[in-house]
Structure formats: structure tokens, C-alpha cells
Amino acid sequence: MIDLDLVKDYRVLFIGDAILDEYVYVTTIGKAVKENALSSIKGKTEQFNGGVWAAASHLHTFCAQVATMPGDKLMVNSRLVDEIYYRKLFVTHELTANPHPHLDFDLKEFDLVVVTDFGHGRMNKEMIERVTKEARYLVVNAQTNATNFGFNLITKYPRADFVVIDELEARLAAHDKESPIEDVILALGFPKIIVTRGTKGAIGFDGAFERQDALTDKVVDSMGAGDAFLAVTAPFAAAGASMRDLLAIGNAAGAIKVGIVGHRESVTKDAIRRYLSG
């Protein structure tokens, strides 16, 4: 059994983009009579702290200290969501001022720094240089999304001790659409890396390859599953856990998160323990 108390004394700093995820629930009643548009009845609205805040929330029951260092910008992602099946129908993005002033921390005071780079401006050249020079152990995800497609690549980080990205992000960074994923991982050159593959599970490399299947194919909401995988595995990677254990913990975190709507709840140590023991 994996020792989930291994990182209970760790101090973890998350640096990355501040995001507000808004779900506007609608019931679609059909096509508008005079326009090529769906006609829907608006229901309730939910707002969640996303981005760096959501990622950090998954570690609160694992580690002694979890801090966040977002920037001065806030990306508001507003989604029209089917009220019955939670399918996203339409998304808008607005970059605005972050109303919650961030604190600046001494990176060297933390056992590890986790970067959640969504490509919204927090991780500029100066901040990338700072984290790569000052973090004692550096964990990075550079996400590909509609607002940054092709421009927010993991290769802009000259150093990362542990990387978690999905297969599309890995292939874009390596400029390689067709090769086996193992060749893509080797081309990226990071010492410890996990590439998540959705329902196909994940593959990790730390000198040798390790593969594990996904733990569920029942998805309520996929938003944030990769961030949960990243967040929960990060301190265990810093603690020297095996790649086999990292994949097991990460897949459990992802499986739990896809059963949660939005960011209504976070992954917890007890939930991971139950999942791994079941």
C-alpha cells in the first residue's frame, strides 16, 4: 500500500494563472425559428475558483502548508452547460484584473514549487527564469487550450524536475504528430515525466517507461482532471516515490475528479486511500 502520509510535512507553493470558472446551466428547447441558433432556458449559475486555486486545493489534506501565488490577471471562463448531462455547449473567455491581491513568497522556503501554466500571462519570461533558478524542486504543467493553442509549450521551461502534460501537449511541444508516444517523451528530454492519455491511462518515464490504465471510464465532468493528477502526484515525486506509485496516485486523483461537477469538491487523501484500497 502506498504511504500517503509520506508528504504530510511538506510545504508546497503553487504558481500559475488565476481562473474563475462559471457554469451557466441551460435546458435546450430546440432551434430558434428565425435564426441558426439553439434556443435554451437559462437556469442557475455556479462559479468556481479554478486554475492555480483549484489545483492547490487538492493538496490541502496531504501537506502541512499549501500556498498559492497567482498573478494580477484573472481569466473568466463562462460556459453554457446542459443542465441534465453537464455537456458544455458554448464557452466565452474574458481576461480581467484579479480582485484578490497575491502575496509574493520566497520560493526557497518551500519543499517544492508547482507551476500551473494555462498560458494566460502569469508565467512570463521573468517568472519562468525565477522558478527555474530558485525552486528547490520544480513541477510544471504547461497547458494547451483554445486561447493559446500552439504557443504555450512545456519546452519554454529550461528546467523541470517533474512534468505532467497530456498527449496533445507533449506532441505539440515535440512537433511530432505520428511517432510512438515513447519517442515523443524521449525527445522532450525531461528527467521525470508523465503523459496523461484520458481513458487510455497514463505513461511515465524516469529512466524507464511505466504504463497504467485509467481507473474509470465514467466521466461526469472532465474539467480539472489533469490538474488534480498534477497536484496530487507533485509532492510524491519530490519525495522520491516510484513511477508506478505516481501513476497509481495520479490515476486515482483523475478518476475521482472526473466524477465531480466543476470544482464543487477537491480530491482528498481519504478519497485517494479508499480508491487505491478498493
C-alpha positions as CSV (number, residue, x, y, z in Angstrom):
1,M,0.0,0.0,0.0
2,I,1.3,3.5,-0.9
3,D,2.2,5.6,2.1
4,L,0.0,8.7,1.6
5,D,1.5,10.3,4.8
6,L,4.9,10.4,3.1
7,V,4.4,14.1,2.3
8,K,2.4,15.3,5.4
9,D,5.2,17.7,6.4
10,Y,5.8,19.2,3.0
11,R,5.4,22.9,2.2
12,V,4.1,23.4,-1.3
13,L,3.8,26.6,-3.4
14,F,1.6,26.8,-6.5
15,I,2.3,29.5,-9.0
16,G,0.1,30.0,-12.0
17,D,-2.9,31.6,-13.6
18,A,-5.9,32.7,-11.7
19,I,-9.1,31.4,-13.3
20,L,-12.8,31.8,-12.4
21,D,-14.8,29.0,-14.0
22,E,-18.5,29.9,-14.4
23,Y,-21.2,27.3,-15.3
24,V,-24.4,28.8,-16.6
25,Y,-26.9,25.9,-16.7
26,V,-29.4,25.8,-19.6
27,T,-32.1,23.5,-20.9
28,T,-32.1,23.4,-24.7
29,I,-35.6,23.5,-26.1
30,G,-34.7,23.5,-29.8
31,K,-33.6,25.6,-32.8
32,A,-34.6,29.2,-32.9
33,V,-37.3,29.7,-35.5
34,K,-35.8,32.6,-37.4
35,E,-32.1,32.1,-36.7
36,N,-29.5,29.3,-36.9
37,A,-29.1,29.2,-33.1
38,L,-30.0,26.9,-30.3
39,S,-32.8,28.2,-28.0
40,S,-32.4,27.5,-24.3
41,I,-34.0,28.3,-21.0
42,K,-31.5,29.7,-18.5
43,G,-31.2,28.1,-15.1
44,K,-28.9,28.6,-12.1
45,T,-25.3,29.8,-12.3
46,E,-22.3,28.4,-10.4
47,Q,-18.9,30.0,-10.0
48,F,-15.7,28.1,-9.0
49,N,-12.2,29.2,-8.2
50,G,-10.3,27.4,-11.0
51,G,-6.7,27.5,-12.3
52,V,-4.0,27.7,-9.7
53,W,-6.5,27.8,-6.9
54,A,-8.3,24.7,-7.9
55,A,-5.1,22.8,-8.4
56,A,-3.7,23.8,-5.0
57,S,-7.0,22.8,-3.3
58,H,-6.4,19.1,-4.0
59,L,-3.3,19.1,-1.6
60,H,-4.8,20.6,1.5
61,T,-5.4,17.2,3.2
62,F,-2.0,15.9,2.1
63,C,0.6,18.6,3.1
64,A,1.4,20.8,6.0
65,Q,1.3,24.0,4.0
66,V,-0.1,24.8,0.6
67,A,0.2,28.4,-0.7
68,T,-0.8,30.0,-4.0
69,M,0.9,32.8,-5.9
70,P,-1.4,33.9,-8.8
71,G,-0.7,37.0,-10.9
72,D,-2.6,40.2,-11.3
73,K,-4.8,38.9,-14.1
74,L,-8.0,36.8,-13.8
75,M,-9.3,34.7,-16.7
76,V,-13.1,34.3,-16.5
77,N,-14.2,31.2,-18.4
78,S,-18.0,31.2,-18.7
79,R,-19.7,28.0,-20.0
80,L,-23.2,27.3,-21.1
81,V,-23.8,23.8,-19.6
82,D,-26.5,21.3,-20.3
83,E,-28.4,21.0,-17.0
84,I,-29.1,17.3,-17.4
85,Y,-25.9,15.8,-18.7
86,Y,-23.4,18.6,-17.9
87,R,-22.2,18.8,-21.5
88,K,-20.6,22.2,-22.4
89,L,-22.4,23.9,-25.2
90,F,-20.6,27.3,-25.5
91,V,-17.6,29.0,-23.8
92,T,-16.5,32.6,-23.5
93,H,-13.2,33.9,-22.2
94,E,-12.5,37.3,-20.6
95,L,-9.1,38.4,-19.2
96,T,-9.6,40.9,-16.4
97,A,-8.0,42.2,-13.3
98,N,-7.6,39.8,-10.4
99,P,-9.5,41.3,-7.5
100,H,-7.6,39.1,-5.0
101,P,-4.1,40.6,-4.5
102,H,-1.4,37.9,-4.4
103,L,1.4,37.5,-2.0
104,D,5.0,37.1,-3.1
105,F,6.8,34.3,-1.4
106,D,10.4,33.2,-1.1
107,L,10.5,30.1,-3.3
108,K,13.4,28.6,-1.5
109,E,11.3,28.3,1.7
110,F,9.1,25.6,0.1
111,D,10.0,21.9,-0.5
112,L,8.6,22.2,-4.0
113,V,7.1,24.7,-6.4
114,V,4.2,23.6,-8.7
115,V,3.6,25.6,-11.8
116,T,0.2,25.5,-13.4
117,D,0.7,27.4,-16.6
118,F,-2.5,27.9,-18.5
119,G,-1.0,30.4,-20.9
120,H,-2.8,33.5,-19.6
121,G,0.3,35.5,-18.8
122,R,1.3,34.7,-15.2
123,M,4.3,32.6,-16.4
124,N,6.1,35.3,-18.3
125,K,9.8,35.1,-19.1
126,E,10.8,36.7,-15.9
127,M,8.7,34.3,-13.8
128,I,9.9,31.3,-15.7
129,E,13.5,32.3,-15.1
130,R,12.8,32.8,-11.4
131,V,11.2,29.4,-10.8
132,T,13.8,27.6,-12.8
133,K,16.6,29.2,-10.8
134,E,15.0,29.4,-7.3
135,A,12.7,26.4,-6.8
136,R,14.2,23.6,-4.8
137,Y,12.1,21.0,-6.7
138,L,10.1,22.2,-9.7
139,V,7.0,20.6,-11.1
140,V,5.4,22.0,-14.2
141,N,2.4,21.7,-16.4
142,A,2.0,23.9,-19.5
143,Q,-1.5,23.6,-20.7
144,T,-2.8,23.8,-24.3
145,N,-6.2,25.4,-24.6
146,A,-8.2,27.3,-27.1
147,T,-6.7,30.7,-26.1
148,N,-3.1,29.6,-26.5
149,F,-3.1,26.7,-29.0
150,G,0.4,26.0,-30.2
151,F,2.0,28.8,-28.2
152,N,2.2,27.5,-24.6
153,L,4.6,24.6,-24.8
154,I,6.5,22.8,-22.0
155,T,9.7,23.4,-23.9
156,K,9.8,27.0,-22.8
157,Y,10.9,25.7,-19.4
158,P,14.7,25.1,-19.4
159,R,14.4,23.1,-16.3
160,A,11.7,21.0,-14.6
161,D,12.3,18.1,-12.2
162,F,8.9,16.6,-12.9
163,V,6.4,17.3,-15.7
164,V,2.8,16.3,-16.2
165,I,1.2,17.0,-19.5
166,D,-1.3,15.3,-21.8
167,E,-0.6,13.6,-25.1
168,L,-1.6,16.6,-27.3
169,E,0.6,18.9,-25.2
170,A,3.6,16.5,-25.5
171,R,3.2,16.1,-29.3
172,L,2.8,19.8,-29.9
173,A,6.0,20.5,-27.8
174,A,7.9,17.8,-29.7
175,H,6.4,18.8,-33.1
176,D,5.6,15.2,-33.6
177,K,2.1,14.0,-34.5
178,E,2.8,10.4,-35.6
179,S,5.7,8.8,-33.7
180,P,5.0,6.4,-30.8
181,I,4.4,8.4,-27.6
182,E,7.6,6.9,-26.1
183,D,9.7,8.6,-28.8
184,V,7.9,11.9,-28.1
185,I,8.7,11.6,-24.4
186,L,12.3,10.9,-25.0
187,A,12.6,13.8,-27.4
188,L,11.3,16.2,-24.8
189,G,14.2,15.3,-22.5
190,F,12.8,15.8,-19.0
191,P,14.2,13.5,-16.3
192,K,10.8,12.6,-14.9
193,I,7.6,13.0,-16.9
194,I,4.1,11.6,-17.0
195,V,1.9,12.0,-20.1
196,T,-1.8,11.5,-19.4
197,R,-3.9,9.9,-22.1
198,G,-7.5,10.3,-20.9
199,T,-9.4,6.9,-20.9
200,K,-6.2,5.3,-22.1
201,G,-4.5,5.9,-18.8
202,A,-1.0,7.4,-18.5
203,I,2.6,6.6,-19.3
204,G,5.5,7.7,-17.2
205,F,9.3,7.9,-17.7
206,D,12.1,8.4,-15.2
207,G,14.8,6.4,-17.0
208,A,12.4,3.6,-17.8
209,F,8.9,3.6,-19.1
210,E,5.9,2.6,-16.9
211,R,2.3,2.4,-18.0
212,Q,-1.0,2.2,-16.2
213,D,-4.6,2.0,-17.4
214,A,-7.2,4.6,-16.4
215,L,-9.2,3.6,-13.3
216,T,-12.6,4.7,-14.7
217,D,-14.3,5.5,-18.0
218,K,-17.3,7.1,-16.3
219,V,-16.9,10.8,-16.8
220,V,-19.3,13.4,-15.3
221,D,-17.1,16.4,-16.0
222,S,-13.5,16.2,-17.3
223,M,-12.6,19.8,-16.3
224,G,-9.6,19.9,-14.0
225,A,-8.8,16.1,-14.0
226,G,-5.3,16.8,-15.3
227,D,-4.7,19.4,-12.7
228,A,-5.8,17.0,-10.0
229,F,-3.4,14.4,-11.4
230,L,-0.6,17.0,-11.4
231,A,-1.3,18.4,-8.0
232,V,-1.6,15.1,-6.1
233,T,1.5,13.5,-7.7
234,A,3.8,16.5,-7.3
235,P,4.9,16.2,-3.7
236,F,5.2,12.4,-4.0
237,A,7.5,12.9,-7.0
238,A,9.6,15.3,-4.9
239,A,9.7,12.7,-2.1
240,G,11.1,10.1,-4.5
241,A,8.1,7.9,-5.0
242,S,8.4,5.3,-7.7
243,M,6.9,5.9,-11.1
244,R,4.5,3.0,-10.5
245,D,3.2,4.7,-7.4
246,L,3.0,8.1,-9.1
247,L,0.8,6.7,-11.8
248,A,-1.4,4.9,-9.3
249,I,-1.9,8.1,-7.2
250,G,-2.4,10.3,-10.3
251,N,-4.9,8.0,-12.0
252,A,-6.8,7.7,-8.7
253,A,-6.9,11.5,-8.4
254,G,-8.1,11.9,-12.0
255,A,-10.7,9.2,-11.6
256,I,-12.1,10.9,-8.6
257,K,-12.1,14.4,-10.2
258,V,-14.0,13.3,-13.3
259,G,-16.9,12.4,-11.0
260,I,-17.1,15.9,-9.7
261,V,-19.0,18.7,-11.4
262,G,-16.8,21.7,-11.9
263,H,-14.8,22.4,-8.7
264,R,-17.6,21.7,-6.3
265,E,-15.2,19.4,-4.3
266,S,-11.5,18.7,-4.2
267,V,-9.6,15.4,-4.1
268,T,-8.7,14.4,-0.6
269,K,-6.2,12.0,1.0
270,D,-9.1,9.8,2.4
271,A,-10.7,9.6,-1.1
272,I,-7.4,8.5,-2.7
273,R,-6.8,6.0,0.1
274,R,-10.3,4.5,-0.4
275,Y,-9.8,4.4,-4.2
276,L,-6.5,2.7,-4.0
277,S,-7.6,0.1,-1.4
278,G,-10.9,-0.7,-3.2
